[in-house]
Amino acid sequence: MLEKLYEKIWRRIGGKPWTEIIREDAQREPLLYLLIFLAGGIFLAIKAKQHWWQILLGFTLGILVGHLWW
């Protein structure tokens, strides 16, 4: 059942894996994705209260590593 659902979605989005679609989109609009991840980090930092600096450090390292890898 999940296989058929995935196949329907696959055909609808053009026969590409969703990771490739996201990668192409992120290469067209890198600032948008950086802002999305920044907003996610800030949201988690607000929710984490006293451990905010650990979460922001993790997001910063993730953005740097992701930027260099991509």
C-alpha positions as CSV (number, residue, x, y, z in Angstrom):
1,M,0.0,0.0,0.0
2,L,2.8,2.5,0.9
3,E,4.6,1.5,-2.3
4,K,1.6,2.5,-4.4
5,L,1.2,5.8,-2.6
6,Y,4.9,6.6,-3.1
7,E,4.6,5.7,-6.8
8,K,1.7,8.1,-7.2
9,I,3.5,10.9,-5.4
10,W,6.7,10.1,-7.5
11,R,4.8,10.5,-10.8
12,R,3.0,13.6,-9.7
13,I,6.2,15.5,-8.7
14,G,8.0,14.6,-12.0
15,G,9.8,11.3,-11.3
16,K,12.5,12.7,-9.0
17,P,13.3,11.9,-5.4
18,W,12.1,14.5,-3.0
19,T,15.7,15.0,-1.7
20,E,16.8,16.0,-5.2
21,I,13.9,18.5,-5.6
22,I,14.7,20.1,-2.2
23,R,18.4,20.3,-3.2
24,E,17.6,22.0,-6.5
25,D,15.3,24.4,-4.7
26,A,17.9,25.1,-2.0
27,Q,20.4,25.9,-4.7
28,R,18.0,28.4,-6.3
29,E,17.0,30.0,-3.0
30,P,19.8,29.4,-0.4
31,L,18.9,32.4,1.7
32,L,15.3,31.1,2.2
33,Y,16.6,27.8,3.5
34,L,19.1,29.5,5.8
35,L,16.3,31.6,7.2
36,I,14.1,28.6,7.7
37,F,16.8,26.8,9.7
38,L,17.6,29.9,11.6
39,A,13.9,30.3,12.6
40,G,13.7,26.6,13.6
41,G,16.8,27.1,15.8
42,I,15.4,30.2,17.4
43,F,12.1,28.4,18.1
44,L,13.9,25.4,19.7
45,A,16.1,27.8,21.7
46,I,13.0,29.5,23.1
47,K,11.4,26.2,24.0
48,A,14.6,24.8,25.5
49,K,15.0,27.8,27.9
50,Q,18.3,27.2,29.9
51,H,19.9,25.0,27.2
52,W,19.4,27.5,24.4
53,W,23.1,27.9,23.7
54,Q,23.6,24.2,23.0
55,I,20.8,24.1,20.5
56,L,22.0,27.2,18.7
57,L,25.5,25.9,18.6
58,G,24.3,22.7,17.1
59,F,22.2,24.5,14.4
60,T,25.2,26.8,13.6
61,L,27.5,23.8,13.1
62,G,24.8,22.1,11.0
63,I,24.4,25.1,8.8
64,L,28.2,25.5,8.4
65,V,28.8,21.8,7.6
66,G,25.7,21.7,5.3
67,H,26.9,24.8,3.5
68,L,30.4,23.4,2.9
69,W,29.2,20.0,1.9
70,W,26.6,21.2,-0.6
